[in-house]
Amino acid sequence: MKNLLILVLLFSFNAARSQTIIQRDPEIEKMLKEVSADSLQSYIKTLVSFGTRNTLSTQSDPKRGIGAARNWVLSRFNEMSKKSGGRLSAMIDTTTLLPDGKRVDRSLILGNVVATLPGTDPNDNRIFLISGHLDNMRSSPTDSIGDAPGANDDGSGTAAVLECARVMSKYAFPATIIFVAVSGEEQGLLGANFMSEKMKKENRNIEAVLNNDIMGSNNSNETGIIDNTKVRIFSEGLPAFETEKNAINIRNLGLENDGKARQLARYVKEVGERYVENLQVVLVYRNDRFLRGGDHTPYVQRGFAAVRITEMNENYTHQHQDVRTENNIVYGDLPEYMDFEYLRKNTCLNLANLANLAKAPSMPDSVKIEVRRLSNSSFLTWKAPRSGKVKGYYVLVRETTSAFWQRKIFTPGTEMRLPLSKDNYFFAVQSVNENGNESLPVVPLPAR
C-alpha cells in the first residue's frame, strides 16, 4: 500500500512537471489596458518643466524647484482621490534635515509625497508599497540652481508611481497599497530612510516594496545596445537585517539564496512575465549596482522585502550630467532619450505585481518540513493564512542550483508528501484564491 501511494504521488508529480500554470486575472488584465504611454509622457513633461527638482532647490517658487514639484504630485494624487470616491488619501510627509557636511549644506524641509489606498478587509493589515524618487541632480549633487531635467532619473519612477495610482485607485483590494514619490534620494536615500524608519517604529506590516529608479530608457552608451524587451530586478541575498541572528539557520538550511528580497524578486519575474508581453524580467543577484544606491536599501536594512526595478541598459551620458554637448555627444537626462512604450511595459510590471499581491490571500502560516527521520520523500505541512479566502495552495519546487522555482503543484489541503528528497530540493508554499492571485512564497522551516 505504501509503495502504491508513492507511485501515485510520483505519477501526479511528473504530470505536474509538464504543466505551465498561467492563470490571468481578468480584472488585472483590464487594469493593464488602462496604463498609457501618453499619460506617462505627460507626467515626465511636467516634471521636467520645474527646471530642477534637487532636494536643496527652492521650496517657495510656485513654478520651479522641489517644492513646486511635490505640490504638483500631491495635486495629481488629490485629483485621483476624487475619482476613487475619496478612498485614496494623499499628504506630504515632512521632516527637517540638518547640514551633514556632505550633500546637505543647510537646514531644510524634506517631504515625501505619499498616497494611501486602504485595503477593504479589516482583518488584513498587509501593505504593498511602490516608490520612485522625485528629486534629481546635475553633475554636482549640491547644485540646486542650474537646470536638471531628471526625465529618466527618476522622472520615470515617479511617473510609474503616478500611473499606477491613477489606474489602481479606481479599484478595491483587500490589502493596502501605498504610492510614494520620495525626496532626498540623491542626497543619500534620506526620504526612504525617513519613511522606512517611521514604518518600522509603527510596526507596519509592509510585505513588499517595489522601488523604481531609472526604468524608462532602452539604450546604453559604450556598448550601443538598444533593447526594450528586458528589465532588471536587483535583490539582496543575505538579509541586511539581523544577519548574525539568522546566520546559523541560513547556513544550516542552505538558504543563502532564499531571503525575503530574493523571494520577492522571483515573484516579480513570474507575475510580470505572465501579464506583460515582450518583457523579460532579468534577476540580478545583487542588492544594487556598483557605486550606486537606491531607495529600496533602507527598507531591506530594516527587515522588509524590497527590490529595485531598473532598465536593462543604462546610458551614463544621460544620468547625473549637466545638459551640454561635447565631441558631438549630448549629455543630460532629457525626455527625448526615453522610450515611453518601454516605460509603459515596466509600469505594467509594477501594477500587475501590486494588484496580484494585494488581491491574494496572505501567506500560509507555520510552513514546516518534517526532518525527524531519513527519507527519500519530503513531507510539508502548513496552516491557513490569517486573512483572505483561499482556493488552495501551490507547493513550489526547485533544485538547489536553480535560480527559479521550476515546478508548481496545486493542492486544496494543508499538507503534501512529495516523492523528492529534502536534501536535493528547495520547497516553498503559496496561498492562492479563486482568481489565481498568489501570496508571496514561504520557505518551510524544520518541524520540531
VENJO-V506294 format. One line per field, one symbol per residue. ss: DSSP state (2 for helix, 1 for strand, 0 for the rest). phi: phi as a letter, one per 30 degrees, with the letter a starting at -180 (. if undefined). psi: psi as a letter, one per 30 degrees, with the letter a starting at -180 (. if undefined). A space follows every 50 residues. Layout:
ss: ???
phi: ???
psi: ???
This chain:
ss: 02222222222222222000000002222222220022222222222220 00000000000000022222222222222222200001111111111000 00000001111111111000000001111111100000000000000000 00002222222222222200000001111111000000022222222222 20001111111100000010000001000111110000000022222222 22200000022222222222222220000111110000000000002222 00000111111000022200000111001110002220022222222222 22222222200000111110000000011111100000000111111110 000000111110001111000000111111110000010001001100
phi: .ddddddddddddddddddcdbccdeddededdddbddddddddeddddd ibbeeddeccddbbjdddddddedddedddeddciiddcbacdcbcccec ibcbcadaccbccbbbcddccdcccdbcbcbbcddaaddcdcdccddbeh dccbedddddddddddddddccbdcdbccbcdciddckhddddddddddd ddhdddcabcccbibbbcbbdididbaccbbcbcbdcdddcheddcdddd ddcicdcbdedddddddeddddddccdhbcccdcdbdaddibbbdddedd dcjddbbccbedbdcddcbhbddabbhicdckdcddcccddddddddded dededdddddddddchdbbdbdbdacbbccbacdddbjccdlbcccbadd cddbdcbbcdbdccaaccdbdddcbcbabcdbcddidcdddcddcedc
psi: eeeeeeeeeeeeeeefefkjjjjkkeeeeeeeffkkeeeeeeeeeeeefg dkgkfflkgfkffkleeeeeeeeeeeeeeeeefgggekklljjllkklkg gcgjglklkkkkjkkkjklfjffjgkkkkkllkelalaekfgjgelkjeh eejheeeeeeeeeeeeeffflkkelkkkkkjklgefghheeeeeeeeeee eghkijfkkjkjjihgkgllldfgkjjggkkkjkkldkkfkheeefeeee eefhgfghleeeeeeeeeeeeefefjkhjkjjkjilealkglllffefee fggljklkkklejkjffgkhkkklkkhgkklkikffgljfeeeeeeeeee eeeeeeefflllkllhklkkgflklglkjklllllfllkkeblkkkkllf fkflkfkjkkkfaglkkkhkkffflkllkkkkaffgkklllkkklkk.
